Amino acid sequence: MAITADRIRGAGGESDDEVGAPKDDPIHWVGVARALAAEFAASAREREQRRVKATAEIERFKETGLLALSVPKAYGGAGLDWSALALIVREIARGDASLALLLGVHYIGTAAVWVHGVHESGGEFLRQVVRNRWYVGVVFNPLDPTLTVDVAEDGLTLNGWKSFCTGAPLADRILVMAQRADTQALVNLVVSPHTPGLSISGDWDAIGMRLGDSSSVRFDSVKIGRDALVGPAVGVLESTPWLSLFGLQVWLLYTNYYLGAGLGALAYAKHYTRSVTRPWIATGLARASEDPYILELYGRVHIELRGAELLLDRAASDIDVAIRRGPSITEAERGETAISLFTARVATARAALDATSQLFEAMGARSATDRVGFDRFWRDVRTHSLHHPLAWKIREVGDWALNGAYPNYKSGYA
């Protein structure tokens, strides 16, 4: 059974202090993430405004064991389902969506090595992720000009450039997707960010997700050993329902950034409204929390976020089921899974954007200051939700709703 927010609440959720909790218990790990998110939230405004690199926060990921959760048990990890990984990044996003982005990218980078079978040196890489507590960034954007890799008996040579290389400046290792010069096949490589010829530009200047460093990376005749090759880059521009599932898994994590940020904004605004906001003089009320217009606004925000949460948990469960079907999954099964996720994705992004912008109205004029720092919630959701236009997802859901047509999994863009 997939793990959901309701199951976490029903079990108490705060299980990180349980003695002897199984290390593959998702409720335990959600509790760990929840405690860590509260820790991150306390310093989020200052870190975000100063653009402090998330070096210390990634160290906390290492110390708490969160980085091993996406590695299969056979290689020393916890092997959690995607529904559990999604809840964990959602919890981190409540405190700081930039850090949820960094954790989610690590889960994506490690999963890309094993999700359709471990090849080449992939198994040893996964063991080292657990053993050395490596944080993994990605150089993976399929929309950019493709990196090329020349394969020779004495090693590999990388040349090219990619943008939106999330986590690369902070990583112990980077998962790199490149195109073989000889066969044109896409392959995954693992590279140290300190390899000669590899340069990280430091050009990440987005208004949101400021600490989820996604600077571009250039490779100028970067020499690496053949053991850096960890397998084919599956799930990118692939033409089978099974291989294309990976794109849905990726966007499941992404969408949980939005929900986490929306829930974090709601909690922040609630505390502010009850403790700081003054009632409007015309109301004659003693407290802003009694204002009927403010109550109506909070009601709408709660309803939208709660609806998005239920849709997103359902999509996570559907994705877990689809993964268990394996290579025998049909086009229709993949299509139903995609519609489930796309529905949740649009509803969640809209709910989070509404929450993070409209709650200013309940908090009052002083909430729109750098000192309060509430704007970071909106900027984080606004920045990342632009990566894939919501209008295209609505159109695909509409084509299914009216014509019964499933999304085109052969496009490679989930």
C-alpha positions as CSV (number, residue, x, y, z in Angstrom):
1,M,0.0,0.0,0.0
2,A,1.3,3.4,-1.0
3,I,2.1,5.8,1.8
4,T,0.0,9.0,1.9
5,A,-0.3,12.1,4.0
6,D,-3.5,10.7,5.6
7,R,-1.7,7.5,6.6
8,I,1.1,9.6,8.1
9,R,-1.4,11.6,10.1
10,G,-3.2,8.5,11.2
11,A,0.0,6.9,12.5
12,G,1.0,10.1,14.3
13,G,3.8,11.0,11.9
14,E,6.4,12.0,14.5
15,S,8.2,8.7,14.5
16,D,11.7,9.9,14.1
17,D,12.4,9.3,17.8
18,E,11.1,5.7,17.9
19,V,13.6,3.2,19.2
20,G,14.3,0.5,16.7
21,A,12.2,1.9,13.9
22,P,12.9,-0.1,10.7
23,K,15.2,1.9,8.4
24,D,12.8,1.1,5.5
25,D,9.8,2.5,7.4
26,P,8.5,5.5,5.5
27,I,6.6,6.9,8.5
28,H,9.9,7.0,10.3
29,W,11.6,8.9,7.5
30,V,8.7,11.4,7.0
31,G,9.1,12.2,10.7
32,V,12.8,12.8,10.2
33,A,12.1,15.0,7.2
34,R,9.4,16.9,9.2
35,A,11.9,17.7,12.0
36,L,14.6,18.7,9.6
37,A,12.1,21.0,7.7
38,A,11.4,22.8,11.0
39,E,15.1,23.3,11.5
40,F,15.5,24.7,8.0
41,A,12.5,27.0,8.3
42,A,14.1,28.8,11.2
43,S,16.9,30.1,9.0
44,A,15.3,30.0,5.5
45,R,14.6,33.8,5.2
46,E,18.2,34.8,6.0
47,R,19.8,32.1,3.9
48,E,17.6,32.8,1.0
49,Q,18.1,36.6,1.0
50,R,21.8,36.2,1.4
51,R,22.0,33.4,-1.2
52,V,24.0,31.3,1.2
53,K,25.0,28.0,-0.5
54,A,23.3,25.0,1.0
55,T,26.5,23.2,2.0
56,A,25.5,22.9,5.7
57,E,22.0,21.8,4.8
58,I,23.3,19.1,2.5
59,E,25.5,17.9,5.3
60,R,22.3,17.6,7.4
61,F,20.8,15.4,4.7
62,K,23.9,13.2,5.0
63,E,23.8,13.1,8.8
64,T,20.1,12.2,9.0
65,G,20.4,9.4,6.4
66,L,18.0,10.9,3.9
67,L,20.4,10.5,1.0
68,A,20.3,6.7,1.1
69,L,16.5,6.4,0.8
70,S,16.4,6.3,-3.0
71,V,19.0,3.5,-3.3
72,P,17.7,-0.1,-3.5
73,K,18.2,-2.4,-0.5
74,A,20.5,-4.6,-2.6
75,Y,23.0,-1.8,-2.7
76,G,22.7,-0.7,1.0
77,G,19.9,1.8,0.8
78,A,16.4,1.9,2.1
79,G,14.7,1.3,-1.2
80,L,11.6,3.4,-0.5
81,D,8.7,3.6,-2.9
82,W,8.2,6.8,-4.9
83,S,5.1,7.7,-2.9
84,A,7.3,7.8,0.3
85,L,10.1,9.8,-1.4
86,A,7.5,12.3,-2.6
87,L,6.2,12.8,0.9
88,I,9.7,13.3,2.2
89,V,10.5,16.1,-0.3
90,R,7.1,17.6,0.4
91,E,7.9,17.8,4.1
92,I,11.3,19.5,3.4
93,A,9.6,21.9,1.0
94,R,7.4,23.1,3.9
95,G,10.5,24.6,5.5
96,D,12.5,25.5,2.4
97,A,11.5,24.5,-1.2
98,S,15.1,25.1,-2.5
99,L,16.3,22.4,-0.2
100,A,13.5,20.1,-1.3
101,L,14.6,20.7,-4.9
102,L,18.1,19.7,-4.0
103,L,17.0,16.5,-2.2
104,G,14.6,15.6,-5.0
105,V,17.3,15.9,-7.6
106,H,19.5,13.6,-5.6
107,Y,16.7,11.0,-5.6
108,I,16.3,11.4,-9.3
109,G,20.0,11.2,-10.0
110,T,20.5,8.0,-8.0
111,A,17.3,6.4,-9.3
112,A,18.2,7.0,-12.9
113,V,21.1,4.5,-12.4
114,W,18.9,1.6,-11.3
115,V,15.3,2.4,-12.3
116,H,15.4,0.2,-15.4
117,G,18.2,-2.2,-14.3
118,V,21.7,-1.6,-13.1
119,H,24.4,-1.6,-15.9
120,E,28.1,-1.2,-16.2
121,S,29.5,0.3,-13.0
122,G,26.2,1.4,-11.7
123,G,26.1,-1.0,-8.8
124,E,29.4,0.1,-7.3
125,F,28.4,3.7,-7.7
126,L,25.2,3.1,-5.7
127,R,27.1,1.3,-3.0
128,Q,29.5,4.3,-2.7
129,V,26.6,6.7,-2.5
130,V,25.5,4.9,0.7
131,R,29.0,4.2,2.0
132,N,30.4,7.7,1.5
133,R,27.1,9.5,2.0
134,W,27.5,11.2,-1.4
135,Y,25.2,13.9,-2.5
136,V,24.4,13.6,-6.3
137,G,23.6,16.5,-8.5
138,V,22.6,16.2,-12.2
139,V,23.7,17.4,-15.6
140,F,20.6,16.0,-17.3
141,N,18.5,18.5,-19.2
142,P,17.3,16.8,-22.4
143,L,16.2,20.1,-23.9
144,D,19.8,21.5,-24.1
145,P,22.4,20.8,-26.8
146,T,23.6,17.3,-26.0
147,L,27.0,16.7,-24.5
148,T,29.1,14.3,-26.4
149,V,31.3,11.6,-25.1
150,D,34.1,9.9,-27.0
151,V,34.6,6.3,-25.9
152,A,38.1,4.8,-26.3
153,E,40.0,1.9,-24.8
154,D,41.9,4.1,-22.4
155,G,38.9,6.2,-21.2
156,L,36.2,8.7,-22.0
157,T,36.3,12.3,-23.1
158,L,33.4,14.7,-22.5
159,N,32.8,17.9,-24.5
160,G,29.8,20.3,-24.4
161,W,27.5,22.4,-22.2
162,K,24.2,22.2,-20.3
163,S,22.1,24.6,-18.4
164,F,19.8,23.9,-15.3
165,C,22.3,21.5,-13.8
166,T,20.7,21.4,-10.4
167,G,22.9,20.6,-7.4
168,A,26.0,20.3,-9.5
169,P,27.9,23.1,-7.6
170,L,27.2,21.3,-4.3
171,A,27.6,17.7,-5.3
172,D,30.1,15.0,-4.4
173,R,29.3,13.4,-7.7
174,I,27.3,14.5,-10.7
175,L,25.2,12.2,-12.9
176,V,25.8,13.3,-16.5
177,M,23.6,12.4,-19.5
178,A,25.7,12.5,-22.7
179,Q,25.5,11.3,-26.3
180,R,28.1,8.8,-27.5
181,A,29.9,10.2,-30.5
182,D,30.1,6.8,-32.2
183,T,26.6,5.3,-31.7
184,Q,24.6,8.5,-30.8
185,A,23.1,6.6,-27.9
186,L,22.4,8.5,-24.7
187,V,24.4,7.2,-21.7
188,N,24.7,8.1,-18.0
189,L,28.1,8.9,-16.6
190,V,29.2,9.7,-13.0
191,V,31.8,12.5,-12.7
192,S,33.4,14.4,-9.9
193,P,32.7,18.1,-10.0
194,H,36.4,18.7,-9.4
195,T,37.6,16.9,-12.6
196,P,39.9,19.1,-14.7
197,G,38.1,20.7,-17.6
198,L,34.8,20.8,-15.9
199,S,33.6,24.3,-15.0
200,I,30.5,25.4,-13.2
201,S,29.4,28.9,-14.2
202,G,27.7,30.2,-11.1
203,D,25.1,31.8,-13.3
204,W,22.0,30.7,-11.4
205,D,20.1,34.0,-10.7
206,A,16.4,33.0,-10.7
207,I,14.0,34.9,-8.5
208,G,13.0,31.7,-6.7
209,M,14.6,28.4,-5.7
210,R,17.6,30.5,-5.1
211,L,19.5,28.0,-3.1
212,G,18.6,25.1,-5.4
213,D,21.7,26.0,-7.4
214,S,21.0,25.1,-11.1
215,S,24.0,26.8,-12.7
216,S,25.1,25.7,-16.1
217,V,28.1,23.4,-16.6
218,R,30.7,23.2,-19.3
219,F,33.0,20.3,-20.2
220,D,36.2,21.0,-22.1
221,S,38.0,17.8,-23.0
222,V,37.1,16.3,-19.6
223,K,38.9,12.9,-19.2
224,I,37.3,10.2,-17.1
225,G,37.8,6.5,-16.7
226,R,35.6,3.9,-18.4
227,D,34.2,3.0,-15.0
228,A,32.4,6.4,-15.0
229,L,29.9,4.8,-17.5
230,V,27.0,3.6,-15.4
231,G,24.5,2.6,-18.1
232,P,22.1,3.9,-20.8
233,A,20.1,7.0,-20.2
234,V,16.7,5.5,-20.2
235,G,13.4,7.4,-19.8
236,V,14.5,10.2,-22.0
237,L,13.0,10.4,-25.5
238,E,12.0,6.8,-25.1
239,S,9.3,5.0,-27.0
240,T,7.8,2.4,-24.6
241,P,5.3,2.9,-21.8
242,W,7.6,1.3,-19.3
243,L,10.7,3.4,-20.0
244,S,8.6,6.5,-20.2
245,L,7.4,6.1,-16.6
246,F,10.6,7.7,-15.3
247,G,9.4,11.1,-16.5
248,L,6.3,10.7,-14.4
249,Q,8.3,9.7,-11.3
250,V,10.4,12.8,-11.7
251,W,7.4,15.1,-12.0
252,L,5.8,13.5,-9.0
253,L,8.7,14.8,-6.9
254,Y,8.6,18.2,-8.6
255,T,4.9,18.7,-7.9
256,N,5.5,17.9,-4.2
257,Y,7.8,20.9,-4.1
258,Y,4.8,23.1,-4.9
259,L,2.5,21.4,-2.4
260,G,5.1,21.6,0.4
261,A,5.7,25.3,-0.3
262,G,2.0,26.0,-0.3
263,L,1.5,24.2,3.0
264,G,4.6,25.9,4.5
265,A,3.2,29.3,3.4
266,L,-0.2,28.5,5.0
267,A,1.5,27.6,8.3
268,Y,3.7,30.7,8.2
269,A,0.7,33.0,7.4
270,K,-1.5,31.4,10.0
271,H,1.1,32.2,12.8
272,Y,1.6,35.7,11.4
273,T,-2.1,36.5,11.1
274,R,-2.9,35.3,14.6
275,S,0.1,37.0,16.3
276,V,0.9,40.1,14.3
277,T,-1.8,41.2,11.9
278,R,-4.1,43.9,13.2
279,P,-7.8,44.0,12.4
280,W,-8.9,46.6,9.9
281,I,-10.3,49.6,11.7
282,A,-13.7,49.4,10.1
283,T,-14.4,45.9,11.4
284,G,-14.7,46.9,15.0
285,L,-13.1,43.5,15.9
286,A,-10.5,42.8,18.5
287,R,-8.5,40.3,16.4
288,A,-7.8,39.9,12.7
289,S,-8.5,36.2,13.1
290,E,-12.2,37.1,13.6
291,D,-12.5,39.0,10.3
292,P,-15.0,37.2,8.1
293,Y,-13.1,38.1,5.0
294,I,-9.9,36.7,6.4
295,L,-11.7,33.6,7.5
296,E,-13.1,33.1,4.0
297,L,-9.6,33.5,2.4
298,Y,-8.2,30.9,4.8
299,G,-11.0,28.6,4.0
300,R,-10.5,28.8,0.3
301,V,-6.7,28.3,0.6
302,H,-7.2,25.3,2.8
303,I,-9.8,23.7,0.5
304,E,-7.6,24.2,-2.6
305,L,-4.4,22.8,-0.9
306,R,-6.3,19.9,0.7
307,G,-7.8,18.9,-2.6
308,A,-4.4,19.1,-4.3
309,E,-2.9,16.9,-1.5
310,L,-5.5,14.2,-2.1
311,L,-5.0,14.3,-5.8
312,L,-1.3,14.2,-5.5
313,D,-1.3,11.3,-3.0
314,R,-3.6,9.4,-5.4
315,A,-1.2,10.1,-8.3
316,A,1.7,8.8,-6.1
317,S,-0.2,5.6,-5.4
318,D,-1.0,5.2,-9.1
319,I,2.7,5.6,-10.0
320,D,3.7,3.0,-7.4
321,V,1.2,0.6,-8.9
322,A,2.5,1.3,-12.4
323,I,6.1,0.7,-11.4
324,R,5.1,-2.7,-10.0
325,R,3.6,-3.7,-13.3
326,G,7.1,-3.5,-14.8
327,P,7.9,-3.8,-18.5
328,S,4.4,-5.5,-19.1
329,I,2.6,-2.2,-18.4
330,T,0.3,-1.3,-21.3
331,E,-0.1,2.0,-23.1
332,A,-3.6,2.4,-21.5
333,E,-2.2,1.8,-18.0
334,R,0.6,4.3,-18.6
335,G,-1.9,6.7,-19.9
336,E,-4.2,6.5,-16.9
337,T,-1.2,7.0,-14.6
338,A,-0.1,10.1,-16.6
339,I,-3.6,11.6,-16.5
340,S,-3.7,11.0,-12.7
341,L,-0.4,12.9,-12.3
342,F,-1.2,15.7,-14.7
343,T,-4.5,16.3,-13.0
344,A,-2.7,16.6,-9.6
345,R,0.1,18.6,-11.1
346,V,-2.1,21.3,-12.5
347,A,-4.3,21.4,-9.4
348,T,-1.3,21.5,-7.1
349,A,0.6,24.3,-8.9
350,R,-2.5,26.4,-9.1
351,A,-3.3,25.9,-5.4
352,A,0.2,26.7,-4.3
353,L,0.4,29.8,-6.5
354,D,-2.9,31.0,-5.2
355,A,-2.0,30.3,-1.6
356,T,1.5,31.9,-1.7
357,S,0.1,35.1,-3.3
358,Q,-3.3,35.5,-1.8
359,L,-2.3,34.9,1.9
360,F,-0.6,38.3,1.7
361,E,-4.1,39.8,1.8
362,A,-4.8,38.1,5.1
363,M,-1.5,39.1,6.7
364,G,-1.6,42.8,5.8
365,A,0.7,45.4,4.4
366,R,3.7,44.7,6.7
367,S,3.9,41.2,5.4
368,A,5.2,42.5,2.1
369,T,8.7,43.3,3.5
370,D,12.1,41.7,3.3
371,R,12.1,41.5,7.1
372,V,9.1,39.1,7.0
373,G,10.3,37.2,3.9
374,F,7.0,35.6,3.1
375,D,7.5,36.3,-0.6
376,R,10.0,33.4,-0.9
377,F,7.2,30.9,-0.9
378,W,5.6,32.4,-4.0
379,R,8.9,33.0,-5.8
380,D,9.9,29.4,-5.3
381,V,6.6,28.0,-6.7
382,R,6.5,30.5,-9.5
383,T,10.0,29.8,-10.6
384,H,9.9,26.0,-10.8
385,S,6.3,25.7,-12.1
386,L,7.3,27.5,-15.3
387,H,9.6,24.7,-16.3
388,H,6.8,22.8,-18.1
389,P,3.9,25.0,-19.1
390,L,0.7,24.0,-17.2
391,A,-1.4,24.9,-20.3
392,W,0.1,21.8,-22.1
393,K,-0.9,19.5,-19.2
394,I,-4.4,20.9,-19.2
395,R,-4.7,20.4,-22.9
396,E,-3.6,16.8,-22.6
397,V,-6.0,16.1,-19.8
398,G,-8.7,17.8,-21.9
399,D,-8.0,15.6,-24.9
400,W,-8.4,12.6,-22.6
401,A,-11.5,13.9,-21.0
402,L,-13.2,14.7,-24.3
403,N,-11.7,12.2,-26.8
404,G,-10.2,9.4,-24.6
405,A,-6.8,10.2,-26.0
406,Y,-3.8,9.4,-23.7
407,P,-0.8,11.7,-23.5
408,N,2.0,11.0,-26.0
409,Y,4.6,9.1,-24.0
410,K,6.9,9.1,-27.0
411,S,7.7,12.8,-26.6
412,G,10.1,12.2,-23.7
413,Y,8.7,15.1,-21.7
414,A,6.4,13.3,-19.3
